[in-house]
Amino acid sequence: MHPLGVTELAADSTKAIEDVARTDTVRLAAHGDEAAFHRLVMQYHAPMSRVAFVICGDSEATRDAVQSAWAIAWRRLATVREPNRIESWLVAIAANEARQSVRKRILRPVVDISDAMEQVAAGASHDLAEVVDLQRALSRLKPEDRQVLALRFVAGYDSSEIARLIGGSPSGVRMRLSRLIERLRKDLANG
């Protein structure tokens, strides 16, 4: 047997073991096992928070949206049909809660640049103005549009997965993403 075949076999075996473990964890949590639910929180809280932050635009609203998403997930976990897709299910709930949070706000908050300043200080970004400009441009988009961008660029989902989560077709999602990216480019170019 060729060494590449052994590597592929090992990768397939590892994925199968992870799928079984994930399925077991979801099923246990759905039946009220708090330890299993805690394992889900530990594994998926960060991706949910990243997507919610892009939609909400501030840390406090993000925390609230993700907390609400976990409460919903706890109540509805028994409805999950495909336990191996638990991450996209949880991220979709967080994105929906974030979108609802933004809709409920009466006044738009001032753009909080503290996160951007931390990125510059940590060396993650070299240009504070670019980060602030991007945050400002994103804040001008509808929550639904920020959701699509977050699912693509933060969660890393492809157009088929996004279409399944929000409804529509993959080609429609790709067209929407293209238009949103073009709009952001124009907003950033016009400063």
C-alpha positions as CSV (number, residue, x, y, z in Angstrom):
1,M,0.0,0.0,0.0
2,H,1.3,3.5,-0.9
3,P,2.1,5.8,2.1
4,L,-0.4,8.4,0.7
5,G,-3.1,5.8,1.0
6,V,-2.2,5.1,4.6
7,T,-2.4,8.9,5.4
8,E,-5.8,9.2,3.7
9,L,-7.1,6.1,5.6
10,A,-5.9,7.6,8.9
11,A,-7.6,10.9,8.1
12,D,-10.8,9.1,7.2
13,S,-10.7,7.1,10.4
14,T,-10.0,10.2,12.5
15,K,-12.9,12.0,10.9
16,A,-15.2,9.0,11.5
17,I,-14.2,8.9,15.1
18,E,-14.8,12.7,15.5
19,D,-18.2,12.3,13.8
20,V,-19.3,9.6,16.2
21,A,-18.0,11.6,19.2
22,R,-19.8,14.7,18.0
23,T,-23.0,12.8,17.4
24,D,-22.8,11.2,20.8
25,T,-22.2,14.6,22.5
26,V,-25.1,16.2,20.7
27,R,-27.5,13.3,21.6
28,L,-26.4,13.3,25.2
29,A,-26.8,17.1,25.5
30,A,-30.2,16.8,23.8
31,H,-31.3,14.4,26.6
32,G,-30.3,16.9,29.3
33,D,-26.6,15.9,29.9
34,E,-25.1,19.2,31.1
35,A,-21.6,18.0,30.8
36,A,-22.2,17.2,27.1
37,F,-23.8,20.6,26.6
38,H,-20.7,22.2,28.3
39,R,-18.5,20.4,25.8
40,L,-20.5,21.9,22.9
41,V,-20.2,25.3,24.5
42,M,-16.5,24.9,24.8
43,Q,-16.1,23.8,21.2
44,Y,-18.5,26.2,19.4
45,H,-18.7,29.4,21.5
46,A,-15.8,31.1,19.7
47,P,-17.1,30.6,16.1
48,M,-20.6,31.7,17.2
49,S,-19.1,34.8,18.9
50,R,-17.0,35.8,15.8
51,V,-20.0,35.7,13.5
52,A,-22.3,37.5,16.0
53,F,-19.6,40.2,16.5
54,V,-19.5,41.0,12.8
55,I,-23.3,41.4,12.7
56,C,-23.6,43.3,16.0
57,G,-20.5,45.4,15.8
58,D,-19.9,45.6,19.6
59,S,-18.8,43.3,22.3
60,E,-21.8,43.7,24.7
61,A,-24.4,43.1,22.0
62,T,-22.4,40.1,20.8
63,R,-22.3,38.6,24.3
64,D,-26.0,39.0,24.7
65,A,-26.8,37.5,21.3
66,V,-24.6,34.5,21.9
67,Q,-26.0,34.0,25.3
68,S,-29.5,34.0,23.9
69,A,-28.4,31.6,21.1
70,W,-27.1,29.1,23.7
71,A,-30.4,29.3,25.6
72,I,-32.3,28.6,22.4
73,A,-29.9,25.8,21.5
74,W,-30.4,24.2,24.9
75,R,-34.2,24.2,24.4
76,R,-34.1,23.0,20.7
77,L,-31.2,20.6,20.7
78,A,-33.5,17.6,20.5
79,T,-34.7,18.9,17.1
80,V,-31.2,18.6,15.5
81,R,-31.5,16.2,12.6
82,E,-27.9,16.1,11.5
83,P,-25.6,16.1,14.6
84,N,-22.5,16.3,12.4
85,R,-23.7,19.8,11.3
86,I,-24.1,21.1,14.8
87,E,-21.6,23.9,14.2
88,S,-23.5,25.4,11.3
89,W,-26.8,25.0,13.3
90,L,-25.3,26.8,16.3
91,V,-23.7,29.5,14.2
92,A,-27.0,30.1,12.4
93,I,-28.8,30.6,15.7
94,A,-26.1,33.0,16.9
95,A,-26.3,34.9,13.6
96,N,-30.1,35.1,13.8
97,E,-30.0,36.3,17.4
98,A,-27.3,38.9,16.5
99,R,-29.5,40.2,13.6
100,Q,-32.5,40.5,15.9
101,S,-30.4,42.3,18.5
102,V,-29.3,44.9,15.9
103,R,-32.9,45.3,14.7
104,K,-34.1,46.0,18.3
105,R,-31.6,48.9,18.8
106,I,-33.3,52.2,18.4
107,L,-30.1,54.3,18.1
108,R,-27.0,53.3,16.3
109,P,-24.1,53.2,18.7
110,V,-20.9,55.2,18.1
111,V,-18.3,53.0,16.5
112,D,-16.2,51.5,19.3
113,I,-12.5,51.6,18.3
114,S,-11.2,49.9,21.4
115,D,-11.0,46.5,19.7
116,A,-9.2,48.1,16.7
117,M,-6.7,49.8,19.0
118,E,-6.0,46.4,20.7
119,Q,-5.4,44.9,17.3
120,V,-2.9,47.6,16.4
121,A,-1.2,47.3,19.8
122,A,-0.9,43.5,19.5
123,G,0.5,43.9,16.0
124,A,-2.4,42.1,14.4
125,S,-3.2,45.2,12.3
126,H,-0.8,48.0,11.3
127,D,-3.3,50.6,10.3
128,L,-5.9,51.7,12.9
129,A,-7.6,53.8,10.3
130,E,-8.3,50.8,8.0
131,V,-9.8,48.8,10.9
132,V,-12.0,51.7,12.0
133,D,-13.0,52.4,8.4
134,L,-14.0,48.7,7.9
135,Q,-16.0,48.7,11.1
136,R,-17.8,51.9,10.0
137,A,-18.5,50.5,6.6
138,L,-19.9,47.3,8.0
139,S,-22.1,49.2,10.5
140,R,-23.8,50.9,7.5
141,L,-24.9,47.5,6.1
142,K,-28.2,45.8,7.1
143,P,-27.8,43.1,9.7
144,E,-28.9,40.5,7.1
145,D,-26.0,41.6,4.9
146,R,-23.5,41.5,7.8
147,Q,-24.8,38.0,8.5
148,V,-24.0,36.8,5.0
149,L,-20.5,38.3,5.2
150,A,-19.9,36.8,8.6
151,L,-21.0,33.4,7.5
152,R,-18.7,33.5,4.5
153,F,-15.6,35.3,5.8
154,V,-15.6,34.6,9.6
155,A,-17.3,31.2,9.8
156,G,-15.8,30.1,6.4
157,Y,-18.9,28.6,5.0
158,D,-19.3,28.2,1.3
159,S,-22.3,29.5,-0.7
160,S,-24.1,26.2,-0.6
161,E,-24.0,26.1,3.2
162,I,-25.0,29.8,3.5
163,A,-27.9,29.2,1.2
164,R,-29.0,26.3,3.3
165,L,-28.8,28.3,6.5
166,I,-30.5,31.5,5.3
167,G,-32.6,30.3,2.4
168,G,-32.1,30.9,-1.3
169,S,-29.7,29.4,-3.8
170,P,-25.9,29.1,-3.8
171,S,-25.8,31.3,-7.0
172,G,-28.0,33.9,-5.3
173,V,-25.6,33.9,-2.2
174,R,-22.6,34.3,-4.5
175,M,-24.2,37.3,-6.3
176,R,-25.2,38.9,-3.0
177,L,-21.7,38.4,-1.6
178,S,-20.2,40.0,-4.8
179,R,-22.5,43.0,-4.5
180,L,-21.7,43.4,-0.8
181,I,-18.0,43.2,-1.4
182,E,-18.2,45.8,-4.1
183,R,-20.3,48.1,-1.9
184,L,-17.7,47.8,0.9
185,R,-14.9,48.5,-1.5
186,K,-16.7,51.7,-2.6
187,D,-17.4,52.8,0.9
188,L,-13.8,52.2,1.9
189,A,-12.5,54.0,-1.2
190,N,-14.7,57.0,-0.5
191,G,-13.6,57.1,3.2
